[in-house]
Amino acid sequence: MRDAAGPRHTVRVADAEPSDPTPARGSGLHIGAWVLYDLANTVYSATLTFIFTPFAKEQLGGERTLIGFVNTGSMVLAGLLVPVLGALADQTARTRGYLAIATLLCIAGTAGFGLDLGPAALLGCFFVANITYNLGLLFYNALLPAVARPGREGRVSGIGVGLGYLGTIGVIVVVMPLADERSRFLLAAGLFLVFALPCLLLVRDPRAPRTGPRAEAMRAAVRQLASTLRALPRYPALLWFLLGNFCLVDVLNTAILFFADFTKDVFATAAHAGGLRLFGLELAGEEGLTTLLMITGVALNGLALPFGILLGPWTDRAPLSVMRASALALLGALVGGTAFGGVSPLGYLATLGVLGAFGLAGVWTAGRKMIVLLAPPDRIGEFFGLYGITVKLSVVGSAVYGLVADAYGCKPAMLAQGIQLLIGLGCLAMVRVKHPDAAAATA
């Protein structure tokens, strides 16, 4: 809906000093460097989905619960940190530096997956990598207004989301075929670094710092955040959106973490019985399961790429509609994936793959635009920090999935995620956002 609940805020980024070597906002080089980071960090999330989770499950004797709880713990800590660090980025304007630190620590943790240090160290590396990956997303998202012109944030965000899924395809096509499982993690870490470098080197926050010493900036950030949290009930549209986004991303986080495990589990019996066929291919045994996983993964992420790009213009016109449509698509993906899982590879691909791709692309593309639309221009990092809370603390699903899957099986665990989606849809139904000005959208 296009009715307004309050004033629309357009992000304005202060002009850089004349000596600033950063390209002008909206330049192709600037935007290209920013969107490449989306590809880079997707390498990490794809590594978790297709390589780490099955590998860690094997190292832990087949248990999923511990993986789910470590994921929950790391996301909770990240969620506690992001609002303060987002406000700190606003105070210091050192967003790029913070992004570089978080990125390098995540890359180190990813490489650590490949070291033969035992299950405890493996989970420790996962904990560190997951925290820093999510902190990096905060600083990356906060740089969006520095590269996109007002009214074009949705398009740039959509390009980043769409291109990002090439990172997943790269992991499936380039990294997964390596025979040595541990070498896969080292290669993934290297790819993350290569594609992240352009953003780390070229994109900077052009705003002027608002405080002096960092300790003073931290105190100011905490005071600013406390003030914003106290004022949040006065912004009902933002509050309902954050609650709805919490529920939607809860499902996405769970799907990303357990997608490969679910696919292999539900089709294992049919594959080992030699009864699976897809597009004329016979999928038999463990090799057939891996082939099915790769086909489904490539299809899901290959479709997410054009969906992300095509949803950009719609997001600039009606971001709330994109969020609601994405939630419905995710619900269809859950039901379809559960119904066709183990029964029909084609039905599984058509529902979980296609609808899941739409939902993935839509939630990330429209979520960024919603925050840019609602946030005051001089507090964009802080409001992305609040957005980050809904992203990082949305970890109920992964813990629930691990517990239910170990006790009752993967299909009930997957269906349980529908509860969060329905709650999220209810919250989004309460949101009213003013439609962006047509002039801004075409600027």
N, C-alpha and C positions, 0 to 999 in steps of 0.2 A: 504494500500500500504506500501511497505517496503523501499521506497526511503528515503534518508536522506536529511534533510534540514540543519542540523547542527550537532555538536559533541554530542555523547551520554554521559550522566553523570551517573556514578554508585555511589550509596550512600555508603559512608564509615563511620561507627560510631566508634569513638575513643574507645580504649579498656578501660574497667573499671579498677579502682584501685584494687589491690589484696584483699583489705578488703571489697570490694563491695559484698554484699550477693546476688545480683541479679543473677539468673541463666544465663549461657552463651547464647548468641544470637543463635536462632535456636533450643533451647531446647524445649522439649514438654511442660514442666511446664510453661516456659516463653510464648510460643505461646498460650497455653491453657488459661492462665490468660488474655492475650490480647483479644482473640476472644470472651471470655465470656462477655466482656464489650459491644461488638456488640449486644449480646442478651439482655443485661441490658437496653441499651438506646432504643432498639426497643420496649421494653415494654412501654416506654413513647410515642413514635410515634403511636403505636397501640392503646394506650389509647385515644389519640387525635382522631384517625380515628373512632373507634367503640363506644366510650363512651362519650368523651367530646363534640365533635361537635354536635351530636343529643341532648345531655343534655343542652348545652349552647343555642342552637337554641330554645329549649322549654322555657328556662328561659328568653330569649329575645323576646318572643312572636312570634316566627316563622321567625324572620329576620336572614338572612345569611350575609348581607353586613357588619355589625359591626364586626362579627367574622373574615371576610376576611381582613378588614382594621387593626384590632389589630394584626393579623398574619403578615400583611405587615409591620406594624410599628416595631414590635419586630425583624423581620428579617433584616430590614434596619439597625437598631441600631447594631445588631450582625454583619452585614456585614461591618459596619464602624469600629468595634472594632477588628475583627479577624486578619486583616493584621498586625496591630501594636502589638497585643498580640502574634501573631505567630513569629514576629521578636524578641519580648521580650523573648520568650521561647528559641530562638536560642542564645540570648545573655547571659541568666542566667542559661540555662540547668535545669530549675526547672519545666519541663513540667508536671511531675506527680503531683506536688503540685497544679498547676493551674487546672489540670484536677479534682483533689479532690474537690476544692472549687466550681467549676462550677457544678459538679455532685451533691453535697449536696444541693446546692441552687435549682437545678432543681427538686430534690426529694421533697424538702420542698414545692415548688410551686405546684407539682402534688398532694401532700397530701392536700394542700389548696383548691383544687377543691372540696373536700368533705366537706368543712366547709360551713354552711348555713349563708353566710355573704352578700348575695344579688348579683345581676348581675354585679355591678361595681367591687366589690371585686373579683368575679369570673374571670372577664376579666383581672383584675390586676395580679392575680396569673398566668393566661395564659401568659401574657406579660413577666413576670419574668422567668417563667419556660421555655418558648420558647427561650428567649435570652440565658440563661445559658445552655440549651440543645445544642444549636448550637455552643456556645463557647467550650463546652466540646468535641464536635466532632473534632474541630480544634486540640486540644491537644492530643486527642486519635489518630487521623490520623498521627500526627507528631511523635508518638511513634512506628509507623510501622517499620522504619528502625532499631530500637533498638531490635526488636524481630525476624525479618526475615533476612536470609542471602541474599546477592546480587543475583539477578536472581530468587528469590523465593517470592518476594513481592506479585506478582499476586496470587499465590497459597494461601498464608496466608490471603491475603485480601479476596479472594473468600470464604475461610472457614469461616471467620468472617461474611461476608455478608450472607452466607447460614445459619449458625447457628443462626444469628440474627433473622431470620424469625421464629424460634421457639418461640421467645419472643411474636410475634404477635399471634401465635397459642395458646400460654399459656394464653394470655389475652382473646382470644375468648372462650377457653374451661374452664378456671379456674375463670377468673374475671367477665366476662359478665353474667354468670348464677346467680350471687348474686342478691337477690331480692332488696336489698337496694342500690340504685344508688350511694349514697354518700360513702358507704363502699367500693365500687369498686375502688374509687380513692385511698383510704388508702392502700388497698391491692396492687394496682399497684405500689405505692410508695415504699412499703416494698420489692416487688420483684425486683424493680430497684436497691435498695440498696444491696440486697443479691448478685445479680449477678455482680454488679460493684466492690465489695470489693476485689476479687482476683487481678484485674488489679491495683487497687489503692494501694494495699499492696506489690505486687511483681514486677511490671514493673516500671522501672525508665529510665530516659534519661542518658546514660553513658558519654555524652560529657562533657568536662570541660567548666566551665563558661568563657566567654570572657571578662567580665567587672566586676567591683567591686560593689559599692552600686546600689540599685535598680533604684534610680532616674537617675543615670548615664547610667544604662542599658536601661532605657526607652528612654532617649535622643538618645543613640546610635541606638536603634531599629527604632526610627522615621527617623533618618538620613539614615539608611540602607534601610528602606522601600521606602523613597523618591527617593533614588538612583535607586532602582529596578524598580519603576514605570516609571522613566525617560528612563530607558534602555529597557523597555518592547517592544517598537516598533522594536527594533533590533532583537527580537526573534519572528518572525512571526508565527512559528508553535505553540509556547506557547500562543500567543495572540489569534489566531484563535480557539485553543482548549478551552481557557477560555470562549470565546464568545459562542461557541457551547455548552459547558457544562452548561453555564448560561441558555440557552433556554431549554435544556433537563431537567435539575433539576427543572426549573420553572414548568413544567408539573408534575413532580413527587411530588413536594411539594403540588400542588393543589390536585392531586389524593389522596395523603395520608390524607389530611385534610377533603376532602368532599366525600370520597368513600362511607361511610355508608349512608350519606345523599342522595347521588345520587341513590344508589341502592334502598333504601326505597321509594324514590319519584317516580321513573319511574315504579316500580312494585306495587305501592299502589292500584291503581284502579283495576287491575286484581286480586290482592290478596283479596281485600274486596268483589269482585264479585265471589270469589271461583273458578277462572279459571286457577290457576297455578298448574302445576305438574312438578316434577323433580325427575328422577330415581324412578318413581312409587309413590313418596310422594305427597300428596295433601297439598299445601301451602295456607292456608286460613287465612284471617284476620291479625291482628297485630302479632300474634304468628307465622303465616306462613312467614311474612316478616322478622322477626327476624331469623327464621330458614334458610331462603334463604341467608340472610346476613352472617350468621355463616358458611354455607356451602361454599359460594363463598370466604369468607375471609380465611378459612382454606385451600381451594384448591389453592388460589393465593399464599399464604405464604408457604404452603407445597411444591409447585413446585419451589418457589424461592430458597428454601434451596438447593435442588440438582443442580439447575441451577447455583447458586453461586459457589458451589464446582466444578462443571464440567467446568465452564467458567474460572476457575483459570489458568489451563495450557494453554488454548487458549490465555488468557490475557497476560501471560508471553511471548508468541510468537508474538502476533499481537494485542495489546491493542486497537489500533485505529479501527481495523475491528470489535472488540467487541462493541465499542461505536456506530459505524454506524449501526450495526445489531440491537442493542438495541433501537436506535431511530426509526428504521423502525417497530420494534415490538410494541413500544408504540403507533405509529401512527395507526397500525392495531387494537390495543386494544381500542383506542378512537372511531374509526369508528365502530368496531364490537359492543362495549358496547352501543353505541348510537342506532345502527340499531336493536339490539336484546333486548335492555332494555324495559321492559314492554310487550314484545311479546313472547320471548322464553327464559326461564331460562337456558336451555341447551346451546343455542347459546351464551348467555351472558357469561356463565361459560367458554365456549371453546375459546372465543375471548378475552374479557377483563381479564378473569382469567389467561389463559395460556400465551397469548402474554404479558399481563401486568407483569406477574411473570418474564418472560425472560428479559423484559426491565428494571424492577427494579433491578434485580440482576446484569445485565450487566453494567449499568451506574455506580453503586457504585463500583463494582469490578474493572472495567477498569479505572475509573477516578483516583483512588488512584495510580494505576500503572503508568499512564501517568505523574503524577506529580513527582513521584520518578524517572522516566526516564528522565525528562527534567530539574529537579532542580539541582543546584550545591550542592555538598554534605554538605558543611558547612552552607547552608542556607535553609535546607529542611523545617524548621518550617515556615520561611518567605514565601516560595513558596506555602506551604499548606495554608498559610494565604491568598494568592492571589486566590488559588483554593476556599478557603472558601468564598471569595467575590462572586464568581459565584454561590455558594450554598446558601448563606444567602440572597443576594440581588435579587435572582430569585423569586420574589414575585409578579410579575405582574399578573400571572395566578390566584392566590387566590382572589385578588381584582376584577379582571375581572369576575371570576366565580360568586362571590357573587352578583355583580351588574347585570350581564346578567340573572342569575337564578331567582333573585327576580323580574326582569322585564319581562322576556320571558319564563322562565322555565329551567329545568336542562339540557335537551338535547342540546339546542343551546349553553348553557354555556360550556358543555363538548366539543362540536365540536369546539368552539372558541380556545381551547387549541392546536388544530392542527396547528395554525399559528406559535406558538413558535417552535413546532417540525420541521416544514419545514425550518424555519430560521436556527435552530440548525444544521440540516442536511447539509445545504449550507455551514455553517462555517466549519463543520468537513471535508467537501470535499476539503477545502483549506489546511488542515493539512498534513504535511509530517513528518514522524518520522522514525528514523533509527531503524531497527529491532534489538532487544537485541541479544548479542552474544550467540551462541548456547552453548558455554562452560559455560557461566554464568547461563543460564537457567537450566542446568543440574548439577550445582555445589551442 
